[in-house]
Amino acid sequence: MYNGHKRSHAVKYQAVTTPDGIIVHMFGPGQGRAHDLTLLDGSALEEIISRDHRFRGYLLYGDPAYGHTYVFASPFDKVGATSEELVVNKSLSSVRIAVEWGFGQIISEWALLDFKRKMSIGNVPVGMLYEVTAIFANCVTIARHQNVISSYFDVPPPTFAEYFATLD
């Protein structure tokens, strides 16, 4: 797998993080050079979210490539946007960064995953390690009763019992 931008091999994940700081969906690994829509199509996320009662009445805010559907909301195109749409874009831009904070938590807690010489694809199960550390990150958030995301949104994480009851 190759990411031409940084001239390095890479894997890519798609994640959904809720305001309580919990990563509720992780799909990957995909090729680092792949378009975000490739991961979205492979994940069946739209179907998964539409069937999950916990998301009824909510939209997932994310990458502009995901567009606007009954499940996804994304920034409005600046070209031709109304003043109201530009206000929405500005107010929601800080919300979108929360998913990046979730990825940042994984790397800061388990720095080995960011050590390129040790994470050679084919020699180390990079995908499995990343997915397992996402679950560990959720457990750390629950044990600490917060992370940067839950603090930002002022929404406490679930209890361990609540969290493990949602895993399938």
DSSP file (Angstrom, degrees, kcal/mol; ACC not computed):
  #  RESIDUE AA STRUCTURE BP1 BP2  ACC     N-H-->O    O-->H-N    N-H-->O    O-->H-N    TCO  KAPPA ALPHA  PHI   PSI    X-CA   Y-CA   Z-CA
    1    1 A M              0   0    0      0, 0.0     2,-0.4     0, 0.0   120,-0.1   0.000 360.0 360.0 360.0 140.3    0.0    0.0    0.0
    2    2 A Y        -     0   0    0      7,-0.3     2,-0.6     5,-0.0    31,-0.4  -0.990 360.0-159.8-139.0 135.1    1.4    3.4   -1.0
    3    3 A N  B  >> -A    8   0A   0      5,-3.1     5,-1.6    -2,-0.4     4,-0.8  -0.934  10.6-165.6-112.1 105.2    0.5    7.0   -0.2
    4    4 A G  T  45S+     0   0    0     -2,-0.6    -1,-0.1     1,-0.2     3,-0.1   0.764  80.7  65.8 -64.0 -27.0    2.1    9.1   -2.9
    5    5 A H  T  45S+     0   0    0      1,-0.2    -1,-0.2     3,-0.1    28,-0.0   0.941 116.6  23.7 -62.4 -48.2    1.7   12.3   -1.0
    6    6 A K  T  45S-     0   0    0     -3,-0.4    -1,-0.2     2,-0.2    -2,-0.2   0.362 104.2-123.1-100.4   4.6    4.1   11.4    1.8
    7    7 A R  T  <5S+     0   0    0     -4,-0.8     2,-0.3     1,-0.2    -3,-0.2   0.904  75.2 107.5  54.8  44.4    6.1    8.9   -0.3
    8    8 A S  B   <S-A    3   0A   0     -5,-1.6    -5,-3.1     2,-0.0     2,-0.2  -0.979  76.9 -99.7-146.2 158.5    5.4    6.1    2.3
    9    9 A H        +     0   0    0     -2,-0.3     2,-0.3    -7,-0.3    -7,-0.3  -0.560  51.9 170.5 -75.0 143.8    3.3    3.0    2.6
   10   10 A A        -     0   0    0     -2,-0.2    22,-1.9     2,-0.0     2,-0.3  -0.989  30.6-143.8-153.5 158.3    0.1    3.6    4.6
   11   11 A V  E     -B   31   0B   0     -2,-0.3     2,-0.4    20,-0.2    20,-0.2  -0.891  20.1-149.0-119.8 157.7   -3.1    2.2    5.7
   12   12 A K  E     -B   30   0B   0     18,-2.1    18,-2.3    -2,-0.3     2,-0.3  -0.968   8.5-165.5-131.8 142.7   -6.3    4.2    6.1
   13   13 A Y  E     -     0   0B   0     -2,-0.4     2,-0.4    16,-0.2    15,-0.2  -0.907  13.4-145.1-124.7 154.1   -9.3    3.8    8.5
   14   14 A Q  E     +B   27   0B   0     13,-2.7    13,-2.9    -2,-0.3     2,-0.3  -0.972  28.4 179.6-112.6 133.6  -12.8    5.2    8.6
   15   15 A A  E     -B   26   0B   0     -2,-0.4     2,-0.5    11,-0.2    11,-0.2  -0.974  25.1-153.0-137.3 150.6  -14.1    5.9   12.1
   16   16 A V  E     -B   25   0B   0      9,-2.1     8,-2.2    -2,-0.3     9,-1.3  -0.994  17.4-172.9-118.6 123.8  -17.2    7.3   13.7
   17   17 A T  E     -B   23   0B   0     -2,-0.5     6,-0.2     6,-0.3    82,-0.1  -0.971  12.7-144.3-118.2 130.6  -16.7    8.9   17.1
   18   18 A T    >   -     0   0    0      4,-2.4     3,-2.6    -2,-0.5     4,-0.2  -0.489  32.3 -99.9 -90.8 163.3  -19.7    9.9   19.2
   19   19 A P  T 3  S+     0   0    0      0, 0.0   136,-0.5     0, 0.0   134,-0.4   0.659 119.5  67.4 -59.6 -15.3  -19.8   13.1   21.4
   20   20 A D  T 3  S-     0   0    0      2,-0.1   130,-0.3   134,-0.1     3,-0.1   0.418 119.4-108.5 -83.5   3.7  -19.1   10.9   24.5
   21   21 A G  S <  S+     0   0    0     -3,-2.6     2,-0.4     1,-0.3   128,-0.1   0.539  75.1 135.1  87.0   7.6  -15.6   10.2   23.1
   22   22 A I        -     0   0    0     -4,-0.2    -4,-2.4   119,-0.1     2,-0.9  -0.762  56.0-133.6 -96.6 132.7  -16.3    6.6   22.1
   23   23 A I  E     +B   17   0B   0     -2,-0.4    -6,-0.3   111,-0.3     3,-0.1  -0.754  30.1 174.2 -80.4 110.5  -15.2    5.2   18.8
   24   24 A V  E     +     0   0B   0     -8,-2.2     2,-0.3    -2,-0.9    -7,-0.2   0.565  62.8  30.6 -99.1 -10.3  -18.4    3.3   17.7
   25   25 A H  E     +B   16   0B   0     -9,-1.3    -9,-2.1     2,-0.0     2,-0.4  -0.973  57.3 173.9-150.1 132.9  -17.3    2.3   14.2
   26   26 A M  E     +B   15   0B   0     -2,-0.3     2,-0.4   -11,-0.2   -11,-0.2  -0.975   7.1 179.9-139.6 124.4  -14.0    1.5   12.7
   27   27 A F  E     -B   14   0B   0    -13,-2.9   -13,-2.7    -2,-0.4     3,-0.2  -0.990  31.2  -5.5-128.5 133.8  -13.5    0.2    9.2
   28   28 A G  E     -     0   0B   0     -2,-0.4   -15,-0.1     1,-0.3     2,-0.1  -0.937  30.2-134.4 153.1-168.1  -10.3   -0.6    7.5
   29   29 A P  E     +     0   0B   0      0, 0.0     2,-0.3     0, 0.0    -1,-0.3   0.528  54.8 163.4 -78.7 150.4   -7.5   -1.0    6.9
   30   30 A G  E     -B   12   0B   0    -18,-2.3   -18,-2.1    -3,-0.2     2,-0.2  -0.762  49.8 -73.3-118.9 170.9   -7.7    0.3    3.4
   31   31 A Q  E >   -B   11   0B   0     -2,-0.3     3,-1.7   -20,-0.2   -20,-0.2  -0.452  39.2-131.5 -65.5 134.4   -5.0    1.5    1.1
   32   32 A G  T 3  S+     0   0    0    -22,-1.9   -21,-0.2     1,-0.3    -1,-0.1   0.792 107.1  51.5 -57.4 -30.2   -3.6    4.8    2.2
   33   33 A R  T 3  S+     0   0    0    -31,-0.4    -1,-0.3   -23,-0.3   -30,-0.1   0.561  87.3 111.5 -85.1  -7.8   -3.8    6.2   -1.3
   34   34 A A  S <  S-     0   0    0     -3,-1.7     2,-0.1     1,-0.1    -4,-0.1  -0.312  75.4-106.8 -69.5 148.9   -7.5    5.1   -1.7
   35   35 A H    >>  -     0   0    0      1,-0.1     3,-1.4     4,-0.0     4,-1.0  -0.416  28.1-115.1 -70.1 149.3  -10.2    7.8   -1.8
   36   36 A D  H 3> S+     0   0    0      1,-0.3     4,-2.4     2,-0.2     3,-0.2   0.832 115.1  62.0 -56.0 -34.2  -12.4    8.1    1.2
   37   37 A L  H 3> S+     0   0    0      1,-0.2     4,-2.8     2,-0.2    -1,-0.3   0.787  95.0  61.6 -65.8 -25.8  -15.4    7.0   -0.7
   38   38 A T  H <> S+     0   0    0     -3,-1.4     4,-2.0     2,-0.2    -1,-0.2   0.930 108.1  42.4 -64.1 -44.6  -13.7    3.6   -1.3
   39   39 A L  H  X S+     0   0    0     -4,-1.0     4,-1.9    -3,-0.2    -2,-0.2   0.924 113.6  52.9 -65.8 -43.6  -13.7    3.0    2.4
   40   40 A L  H  X>S+     0   0    0     -4,-2.4     4,-1.1     1,-0.2     5,-0.8   0.935 110.6  46.4 -58.1 -47.7  -17.2    4.3    2.8
   41   41 A D  H  <5S+     0   0    0     -4,-2.8     3,-0.5     1,-0.2    -1,-0.2   0.909 114.3  47.9 -62.2 -42.3  -18.5    2.0    0.1
   42   42 A G  H  <5S+     0   0    0     -4,-2.0    -1,-0.2     1,-0.2    -2,-0.2   0.768 108.8  55.1 -69.5 -25.8  -16.7   -1.0    1.5
   43   43 A S  H  <5S-     0   0    0     -4,-1.9    -1,-0.2    -3,-0.2    -2,-0.2   0.716  88.3-144.2 -82.1 -21.3  -17.9   -0.3    5.1
   44   44 A A  T  X5 +     0   0    0     -4,-1.1     4,-2.4    -3,-0.5     3,-0.2   0.802  45.5 152.9  57.4  29.6  -21.6   -0.3    4.4
   45   45 A L  H  >< +     0   0    0     -5,-0.8     4,-3.1     1,-0.2     5,-0.3   0.880  62.5  56.2 -59.3 -41.4  -21.7    2.5    7.0
   46   46 A E  H  > S+     0   0    0     -6,-0.3     4,-2.0     1,-0.2    -1,-0.2   0.916 111.6  43.4 -59.1 -42.7  -24.8    4.2    5.7
   47   47 A E  H  > S+     0   0    0     -3,-0.2     4,-1.3     2,-0.2    -1,-0.2   0.914 114.1  50.7 -67.2 -43.6  -26.8    0.9    5.9
   48   48 A I  H  X S+     0   0    0     -4,-2.4     4,-0.8     1,-0.2     3,-0.4   0.932 113.6  44.3 -60.1 -48.1  -25.3    0.2    9.4
   49   49 A I  H >< S+     0   0    0     -4,-3.1     3,-0.7     1,-0.2     6,-0.3   0.891 108.8  56.4 -67.4 -39.6  -26.2    3.6   10.8
   50   50 A S  H 3< S+     0   0    0     -4,-2.0    -1,-0.2    -5,-0.3    -2,-0.2   0.786 110.9  45.4 -65.0 -25.1  -29.7    3.7    9.2
   51   51 A R  H 3< S+     0   0    0     -4,-1.3     2,-0.7    -3,-0.4    -1,-0.2   0.610  92.3  93.3 -89.5 -13.4  -30.5    0.4   11.1
   52   52 A D    X<  -     0   0    0     -4,-0.8     3,-2.0    -3,-0.7     4,-0.3  -0.722  63.3-155.6 -89.7 113.4  -29.0    1.5   14.4
   53   53 A H  G >  S+     0   0    0     -2,-0.7     3,-1.3     1,-0.3    -1,-0.2   0.750  88.3  70.7 -59.5 -25.3  -31.8    3.0   16.6
   54   54 A R  G 3  S+     0   0    0      1,-0.3    -1,-0.3     3,-0.0    -5,-0.1   0.719  99.7  48.2 -65.6 -19.0  -29.2    5.0   18.6
   55   55 A F  G X  S+     0   0    0     -3,-2.0     3,-2.2    -6,-0.3    -1,-0.3   0.404  78.1 127.1-102.7   1.0  -28.6    7.2   15.5
   56   56 A R  T <  S+     0   0    0     -3,-1.3     3,-0.1    -4,-0.3    -6,-0.0  -0.385  79.7  17.8 -61.6 131.9  -32.3    8.0   14.7
   57   57 A G  T 3  S+     0   0    0      1,-0.3     2,-0.3    -2,-0.1    -1,-0.3   0.463 112.2  95.7  86.5   1.8  -32.8   11.7   14.5
   58   58 A Y    <   -     0   0    0     -3,-2.2     2,-0.3     2,-0.0    -1,-0.3  -0.858  58.3-149.0-122.4 157.4  -29.1   12.4   14.1
   59   59 A L        -     0   0    0     -2,-0.3     2,-0.6    -3,-0.1    13,-0.2  -0.924  20.8-123.0-118.7 150.1  -26.7   12.9   11.1
   60   60 A L  E     -c   72   0C   0     11,-3.3    13,-3.0    -2,-0.3     2,-0.6  -0.831  24.6-149.5 -89.7 126.4  -23.1   12.0   10.9
   61   61 A Y  E     +c   73   0C   0     -2,-0.6     2,-0.2    11,-0.2    13,-0.2  -0.851  41.4 115.6 -98.1 126.5  -21.0   15.0   10.1
   62   62 A G        +     0   0    0     11,-2.2    34,-0.1    -2,-0.6     5,-0.1  -0.701  50.4   1.2-158.9-151.0  -17.9   14.2    8.1
   63   63 A D    >   -     0   0    0     -2,-0.2     3,-1.9    11,-0.1     4,-0.4  -0.147  56.9-123.5 -56.4 140.5  -15.8   14.5    5.1
   64   64 A P  G >  S+     0   0    0      0, 0.0     3,-1.2     0, 0.0    -1,-0.1   0.788 108.8  68.5 -56.6 -27.0  -17.2   16.5    2.1
   65   65 A A  G 3  S+     0   0    0      1,-0.2    -2,-0.1     2,-0.1     9,-0.1   0.760  89.1  64.3 -64.1 -23.5  -16.8   13.4   -0.1
   66   66 A Y  G <  S-     0   0    0     -3,-1.9    -1,-0.2     1,-0.2     6,-0.2   0.715  91.0-166.6 -75.4 -20.0  -19.7   11.8    1.9
   67   67 A G    <   -     0   0    0     -3,-1.2     2,-0.5    -4,-0.4    -5,-0.2  -0.202  33.1 -47.1  72.3-160.5  -22.1   14.4    0.7
   68   68 A H  S    S+     0   0    0      5,-0.2     2,-0.2     3,-0.0     5,-0.2  -0.963  71.2 140.3-119.1 115.9  -25.6   15.0    2.1
   69   69 A T  S    S-     0   0    0      3,-2.4    -2,-0.0    -2,-0.5    -3,-0.0  -0.703  70.1 -81.4-136.1-172.0  -27.9   12.0    2.6
   70   70 A Y  S    S+     0   0    0     -2,-0.2     3,-0.1     1,-0.2    -2,-0.0   0.584 133.2  31.1 -71.9  -8.4  -30.4   10.9    5.2
   71   71 A V  S    S+     0   0    0      1,-0.2   -11,-3.3   -12,-0.1     2,-0.3   0.696 116.2  56.4-114.2 -37.0  -27.4    9.7    7.2
   72   72 A F  E     -c   60   0C   0    -13,-0.2    -3,-2.4    -6,-0.2     2,-0.4  -0.777  48.8-176.4-110.7 144.9  -24.5   12.1    6.4
   73   73 A A  E     +c   61   0C   0    -13,-3.0   -11,-2.2    -2,-0.3    -5,-0.2  -0.976  14.4 173.2-126.8 146.0  -24.0   15.8    6.5
   74   74 A S        -     0   0    0     -2,-0.4   -11,-0.1   -13,-0.2   -13,-0.0  -0.923  41.6 -66.9-144.8 169.1  -20.9   17.5    5.2
   75   75 A P        -     0   0    0      0, 0.0     2,-0.2     0, 0.0    -8,-0.1  -0.227  54.0-112.2 -59.0 147.1  -19.7   21.0    4.7
   76   76 A F        -     0   0    0      9,-0.3     2,-0.2     1,-0.1     5,-0.1  -0.541  38.1 -97.2 -76.0 146.7  -21.4   23.1    2.0
   77   77 A D        -     0   0    0     -2,-0.2     4,-0.2     1,-0.2    -1,-0.1  -0.481  28.3-139.8 -63.5 128.7  -19.4   23.9   -1.0
   78   78 A K  S >  S+     0   0    0     -2,-0.2     3,-1.4     2,-0.1     2,-0.6   0.836  83.3  86.4 -62.9 -32.5  -18.1   27.4   -0.5
   79   79 A V  T 3  S-     0   0    0      1,-0.3    -2,-0.1    -3,-0.0     0, 0.0  -0.589 111.6  -1.0 -72.1 117.9  -18.8   28.3   -4.2
   80   80 A G  T 3  S+     0   0    0     -2,-0.6    -1,-0.3     1,-0.3    -2,-0.1   0.510  95.7 149.4  82.2   4.9  -22.3   29.4   -4.3
   81   81 A A    <   -     0   0    0     -3,-1.4    -1,-0.3    -4,-0.2     2,-0.1  -0.431  45.4-123.3 -72.5 144.6  -23.0   28.9   -0.6
   82   82 A T     >  -     0   0    0     -2,-0.1     4,-2.0     1,-0.1     5,-0.2  -0.343  28.1-105.9 -76.0 167.5  -25.5   31.2    1.1
   83   83 A S  H  > S+     0   0    0      1,-0.2     4,-1.7     2,-0.2     5,-0.1   0.868 123.2  53.8 -63.3 -35.2  -24.4   33.2    4.1
   84   84 A E  H  > S+     0   0    0      2,-0.2     4,-2.2     1,-0.2    -1,-0.2   0.908 107.4  50.1 -64.8 -41.5  -26.4   30.8    6.3
   85   85 A E  H  > S+     0   0    0      1,-0.2     4,-2.6     2,-0.2    -9,-0.3   0.871 108.6  52.5 -65.4 -36.5  -24.5   27.8    4.8
   86   86 A L  H  X S+     0   0    0     -4,-2.0     4,-2.2     2,-0.2    -1,-0.2   0.868 108.2  51.0 -66.5 -35.9  -21.2   29.5    5.5
   87   87 A V  H  X S+     0   0    0     -4,-1.7     4,-2.5     2,-0.2    -2,-0.2   0.908 110.2  49.6 -65.6 -42.1  -22.2   30.0    9.1
   88   88 A V  H  X S+     0   0    0     -4,-2.2     4,-2.2     2,-0.2    -2,-0.2   0.935 110.1  51.2 -61.3 -46.2  -23.1   26.3    9.4
   89   89 A N  H  X S+     0   0    0     -4,-2.6     4,-1.2     1,-0.2    -2,-0.2   0.924 112.1  46.4 -56.0 -46.1  -19.7   25.4    7.9
   90   90 A K  H  X S+     0   0    0     -4,-2.2     4,-0.6     1,-0.2     3,-0.3   0.918 113.2  47.7 -65.9 -43.3  -17.9   27.6   10.3
   91   91 A S  H  < S+     0   0    0     -4,-2.5     4,-0.2     1,-0.2     3,-0.2   0.826 117.2  42.2 -69.4 -30.2  -19.8   26.3   13.4
   92   92 A L  H  X S+     0   0    0     -4,-2.2     4,-1.7    -5,-0.2     3,-0.5   0.577  91.2  84.2 -93.4  -9.6  -19.4   22.7   12.5
   93   93 A S  H  X S+     0   0    0     -4,-1.2     4,-0.8    -3,-0.3    -1,-0.2   0.873  91.5  49.8 -62.6 -35.3  -15.7   22.8   11.4
   94   94 A S  H  < S+     0   0    0     -4,-0.6     4,-0.3    -3,-0.2    -1,-0.2   0.770 106.2  57.5 -73.7 -23.4  -14.5   22.4   14.9
   95   95 A V  H >4 S+     0   0    0     -3,-0.5     3,-1.6    -4,-0.2     4,-0.3   0.883  98.9  58.6 -71.1 -38.7  -16.9   19.4   15.5
   96   96 A R  H >X S+     0   0    0     -4,-1.7     3,-1.1     1,-0.3     4,-0.6   0.804  93.9  65.9 -63.1 -29.2  -15.3   17.5   12.6
   97   97 A I  H 3X S+     0   0    0     -4,-0.8     4,-1.8     1,-0.2    -1,-0.3   0.691  80.7  82.0 -66.9 -17.5  -11.9   17.6   14.2
   98   98 A A  H <> S+     0   0    0     -3,-1.6     4,-1.6    -4,-0.3    -1,-0.2   0.853  86.8  54.6 -59.1 -35.9  -13.2   15.4   17.0
   99   99 A V  H <> S+     0   0    0     -3,-1.1     4,-1.8    -4,-0.3    -1,-0.2   0.906 106.0  52.4 -64.0 -39.4  -12.7   12.2   15.0
  100  100 A E  H  X S+     0   0    0     -4,-0.6     4,-2.6    -3,-0.3    -1,-0.2   0.865 104.0  57.0 -63.3 -35.2   -9.1   13.2   14.5
  101  101 A W  H  X S+     0   0    0     -4,-1.8     4,-2.3     2,-0.2    -1,-0.2   0.884 104.0  53.8 -61.8 -37.0   -8.8   13.6   18.2
  102  102 A G  H  X S+     0   0    0     -4,-1.6     4,-1.7     2,-0.2    -2,-0.2   0.923 110.1  45.3 -63.2 -44.5   -9.9   10.0   18.5
  103  103 A F  H  X S+     0   0    0     -4,-1.8     4,-2.1     1,-0.2    -2,-0.2   0.896 111.6  54.3 -63.5 -39.1   -7.2    8.9   16.1
  104  104 A G  H  X S+     0   0    0     -4,-2.6     4,-2.7     1,-0.2    -2,-0.2   0.872 104.2  54.3 -62.3 -37.7   -4.8   11.1   18.1
  105  105 A Q  H  X S+     0   0    0     -4,-2.3     4,-2.4     2,-0.2     5,-0.3   0.914 107.1  51.4 -62.7 -42.1   -5.7    9.3   21.3
  106  106 A I  H  X S+     0   0    0     -4,-1.7     4,-2.2     1,-0.2    -2,-0.2   0.940 113.8  43.1 -60.3 -47.5   -4.9    6.0   19.8
  107  107 A I  H  < S+     0   0    0     -4,-2.1     7,-0.2     1,-0.2    -2,-0.2   0.878 114.8  49.0 -69.0 -37.7   -1.4    7.1   18.6
  108  108 A S  H  < S+     0   0    0     -4,-2.7     3,-0.4     1,-0.2    -1,-0.2   0.870 116.9  41.4 -72.0 -34.3   -0.6    9.0   21.9
  109  109 A E  H  < S+     0   0    0     -4,-2.4     2,-0.3     1,-0.3    -2,-0.2   0.828 128.8  29.7 -79.5 -32.4   -1.6    6.0   24.1
  110  110 A W    ><  +     0   0    0     -4,-2.2     3,-1.8    -5,-0.3    -1,-0.3  -0.661  69.3 171.7-129.0  74.1    0.0    3.4   21.8
  111  111 A A  G >   +     0   0    0     -3,-0.4     3,-2.1    -2,-0.3     4,-0.3   0.713  67.3  78.2 -60.7 -23.6    2.9    5.1   20.2
  112  112 A L  G >  S+     0   0    0      1,-0.3     3,-1.7     2,-0.2    -1,-0.3   0.850  85.2  63.3 -54.6 -33.6    4.2    1.9   18.7
  113  113 A L  G <  S+     0   0    0     -3,-1.8    -1,-0.3     1,-0.3    -2,-0.2   0.707 103.0  48.9 -65.6 -18.2    1.5    2.2   16.0
  114  114 A D  G <  S+     0   0    0     -3,-2.1     2,-1.1    -4,-0.3    -1,-0.3   0.329  84.0 102.0-101.0   5.7    3.1    5.4   14.8
  115  115 A F    X>  -     0   0    0     -3,-1.7     4,-1.6    -4,-0.3     3,-1.2  -0.761  56.6-166.1 -95.4  95.9    6.6    3.9   14.7
  116  116 A K  T 34 S+     0   0    0     -2,-1.1    -1,-0.2     1,-0.3    -4,-0.0   0.801  81.1  56.1 -57.4 -37.2    7.0    3.2   10.9
  117  117 A R  T 34 S+     0   0    0      1,-0.2    -1,-0.3     2,-0.1     3,-0.2   0.816 113.0  41.9 -68.5 -27.7   10.0    0.9   11.1
  118  118 A K  T <4 S+     0   0    0     -3,-1.2     2,-1.1     1,-0.2    -1,-0.2   0.754 104.6  67.1 -87.2 -25.9    8.2   -1.5   13.4
  119  119 A M     <  +     0   0    0     -4,-1.6     2,-0.6    -7,-0.1    -1,-0.2  -0.459  64.9 161.7 -96.3  62.2    4.9   -1.4   11.7
  120  120 A S    >>  -     0   0    0     -2,-1.1     3,-1.9    -3,-0.2     4,-1.7  -0.738  42.0-121.8 -88.0 122.7    5.8   -3.1    8.4
  121  121 A I  B 34 S+d  124   0D   0     -2,-0.6    -1,-0.0     1,-0.3    -2,-0.0  -0.396  98.9  27.0 -63.4 131.0    2.7   -4.4    6.6
  122  122 A G  T 34 S+     0   0    0      2,-0.7    -1,-0.3    -2,-0.1    -2,-0.0  -0.018 120.4  56.6 103.2 -28.3    3.0   -8.1    6.0
  123  123 A N  T <4 S+     0   0    0     -3,-1.9    -2,-0.2     1,-0.3    -4,-0.0   0.679 111.3  35.9-104.0 -24.8    5.3   -8.6    9.1
  124  124 A V  B  < S-d  121   0D   0     -4,-1.7     2,-2.6     0, 0.0    -2,-0.7  -0.986  85.1-118.3-129.5 137.4    3.0   -7.2   11.8
  125  125 A P     >  +     0   0    0      0, 0.0     4,-2.6     0, 0.0     5,-0.2  -0.417  45.2 168.5 -75.2  72.3   -0.8   -7.4   11.8
  126  126 A V  H  > S+     0   0    0     -2,-2.6     4,-2.4     1,-0.2     5,-0.2   0.890  70.1  50.9 -55.0 -47.0   -1.2   -3.6   11.6
  127  127 A G  H  > S+     0   0    0     -3,-0.2     4,-2.2     1,-0.2    -1,-0.2   0.931 112.2  45.0 -59.7 -48.1   -4.9   -3.7   10.9
  128  128 A M  H  > S+     0   0    0      1,-0.2     4,-2.6     2,-0.2     5,-0.2   0.915 112.4  52.3 -63.3 -42.9   -5.7   -5.9   13.9
  129  129 A L  H  X S+     0   0    0     -4,-2.6     4,-2.4     1,-0.2    -1,-0.2   0.908 110.1  48.7 -60.1 -42.2   -3.5   -4.0   16.2
  130  130 A Y  H  X S+     0   0    0     -4,-2.4     4,-1.5    -5,-0.2    -1,-0.2   0.913 112.2  47.7 -66.1 -42.5   -5.1   -0.7   15.3
  131  131 A E  H  X S+     0   0    0     -4,-2.2     4,-1.4    -5,-0.2    -2,-0.2   0.902 112.5  49.1 -66.0 -40.7   -8.6   -2.1   15.7
  132  132 A V  H  X S+     0   0    0     -4,-2.6     4,-2.4     1,-0.2    -2,-0.2   0.902 109.0  52.5 -65.2 -40.8   -7.8   -3.6   19.1
  133  133 A T  H  X S+     0   0    0     -4,-2.4     4,-2.8     1,-0.2    -1,-0.2   0.801 102.7  59.4 -68.7 -25.5   -6.2   -0.3   20.3
  134  134 A A  H  X S+     0   0    0     -4,-1.5     4,-1.9     2,-0.2  -111,-0.3   0.915 107.8  45.5 -64.3 -41.2   -9.4    1.5   19.3
  135  135 A I  H  X S+     0   0    0     -4,-1.4     4,-2.1     2,-0.2    -2,-0.2   0.918 113.3  49.9 -65.6 -43.0  -11.3   -0.8   21.8
  136  136 A F  H  X S+     0   0    0     -4,-2.4     4,-2.7     2,-0.2    -2,-0.2   0.906 107.8  54.0 -60.6 -41.6   -8.5   -0.2   24.4
  137  137 A A  H  X S+     0   0    0     -4,-2.8     4,-2.4     1,-0.2    -1,-0.2   0.904 107.6  50.5 -60.7 -40.5   -8.8    3.6   23.8
  138  138 A N  H  X S+     0   0    0     -4,-1.9     4,-2.3     2,-0.2    -1,-0.2   0.915 110.4  49.7 -61.7 -41.9  -12.6    3.3   24.5
  139  139 A C  H  X S+     0   0    0     -4,-2.1     4,-2.7     2,-0.2    -2,-0.2   0.892 109.9  50.3 -65.3 -39.6  -11.8    1.4   27.7
  140  140 A V  H  X S+     0   0    0     -4,-2.7     4,-2.4     2,-0.2     6,-0.3   0.919 110.0  51.1 -63.4 -43.1   -9.3    4.1   28.8
  141  141 A T  H  X>S+     0   0    0     -4,-2.4     5,-1.4     1,-0.2     4,-0.7   0.923 112.6  45.8 -59.2 -45.1  -11.9    6.8   28.1
  142  142 A I  H ><5S+     0   0    0     -4,-2.3     3,-0.7     1,-0.2    -2,-0.2   0.925 112.6  49.8 -65.1 -44.6  -14.4    4.9   30.2
  143  143 A A  H 3<5S+     0   0    0     -4,-2.7    -1,-0.2     1,-0.3    -2,-0.2   0.864 115.6  43.0 -63.3 -36.5  -11.9    4.3   33.1
  144  144 A R  H 3<5S-     0   0    0     -4,-2.4    -1,-0.3    -5,-0.2    -2,-0.2   0.529 106.2-130.1 -85.7  -6.4  -10.9    7.9   33.1
  145  145 A H  T <<5S+     0   0    0     -3,-0.7     2,-0.3    -4,-0.7    -3,-0.2   0.642  78.6  29.6  64.8  16.7  -14.5    9.0   32.8
  146  146 A Q      < -     0   0    0     -5,-1.4     2,-0.3    -6,-0.3    -2,-0.2  -0.950  54.1-166.1 179.6 164.0  -13.5   11.4   30.0
  147  147 A N     >  -     0   0    0     -2,-0.3     4,-2.4    -3,-0.0     5,-0.2  -0.868  54.4 -81.4-147.8-175.9  -11.3   12.2   27.1
  148  148 A V  H  > S+     0   0    0     -2,-0.3     4,-2.1     1,-0.2     5,-0.1   0.855 128.4  49.7 -61.4 -33.8  -10.7   15.3   25.1
  149  149 A I  H  > S+     0   0    0      2,-0.2     4,-2.4     1,-0.2     5,-0.2   0.955 111.7  44.9 -70.6 -50.7  -13.8   14.6   22.9
  150  150 A S  H  >>S+     0   0    0   -130,-0.3     5,-2.0     1,-0.2     4,-0.9   0.860 115.3  50.0 -63.7 -33.6  -16.2   13.9   25.8
  151  151 A S  H  <5S+     0   0    0     -4,-2.4    -1,-0.2     3,-0.2    -2,-0.2   0.913 109.2  51.3 -68.1 -42.5  -14.9   17.0   27.6
  152  152 A Y  H  <5S+     0   0    0     -4,-2.1    -2,-0.2    -5,-0.2    -1,-0.2   0.911 120.3  34.1 -60.5 -43.9  -15.3   19.2   24.5
  153  153 A F  H  <5S-     0   0    0     -4,-2.4    -1,-0.2  -134,-0.4    -2,-0.2   0.527 105.0-128.9 -90.1  -5.9  -18.9   18.1   24.1
  154  154 A D  T  <5 +     0   0    0     -4,-0.9    -3,-0.2    -5,-0.2    -4,-0.1   0.911  64.4 132.5  56.6  46.4  -19.6   17.8   27.8
  155  155 A V      < -     0   0    0     -5,-2.0    -1,-0.2  -136,-0.5    -2,-0.2  -0.982  53.1-133.4-127.2 117.3  -21.0   14.3   27.4
  156  156 A P        -     0   0    0      0, 0.0   -10,-0.1     0, 0.0  -135,-0.1  -0.369  24.5-111.7 -70.5 148.7  -19.8   11.6   29.7
  157  157 A P        -     0   0    0      0, 0.0  -136,-0.1     0, 0.0   -19,-0.0  -0.284  39.9 -95.3 -69.9 165.1  -18.7    8.3   28.3
  158  158 A P        -     0   0    0      0, 0.0   -13,-0.1     0, 0.0     2,-0.1  -0.168  41.9 -97.0 -71.0 172.9  -20.8    5.2   29.1
  159  159 A T     >  -     0   0    0      1,-0.1     4,-2.6   -14,-0.0     5,-0.2  -0.400  38.6-103.7 -78.3 167.5  -20.1    2.8   31.9
  160  160 A F  H  > S+     0   0    0      1,-0.2     4,-2.9     2,-0.2     5,-0.3   0.918 123.7  52.4 -59.1 -42.5  -18.2   -0.4   31.0
  161  161 A A  H  > S+     0   0    0      1,-0.2     4,-1.5     2,-0.2    -1,-0.2   0.923 111.3  45.9 -61.2 -44.4  -21.4   -2.4   31.2
  162  162 A E  H  > S+     0   0    0      2,-0.2     4,-0.7     1,-0.2    -1,-0.2   0.919 114.8  48.4 -63.7 -43.5  -23.2   -0.1   28.8
  163  163 A Y  H >X S+     0   0    0     -4,-2.6     3,-1.4     1,-0.2     4,-0.6   0.954 112.2  45.6 -63.4 -51.7  -20.2   -0.1   26.4
  164  164 A F  H >< S+     0   0    0     -4,-2.9     3,-0.5     1,-0.3    -1,-0.2   0.760 104.7  63.4 -68.4 -22.6  -19.7   -3.8   26.3
  165  165 A A  H 3< S+     0   0    0     -4,-1.5    -1,-0.3    -5,-0.3    -2,-0.2   0.736 101.6  52.9 -69.3 -21.3  -23.4   -4.4   25.9
  166  166 A T  H << S+     0   0    0     -3,-1.4     2,-0.2    -4,-0.7    -1,-0.2   0.616  86.9  99.1 -89.9 -12.5  -23.2   -2.5   22.5
  167  167 A L    <<        0   0    0     -4,-0.6  -143,-0.0    -3,-0.5    -3,-0.0  -0.527 360.0 360.0 -78.0 138.1  -20.4   -4.6   21.0
  168  168 A D              0   0    0     -2,-0.2    -1,-0.1     0, 0.0    -4,-0.0   0.400 360.0 360.0-123.9 360.0  -21.3   -7.3   18.6
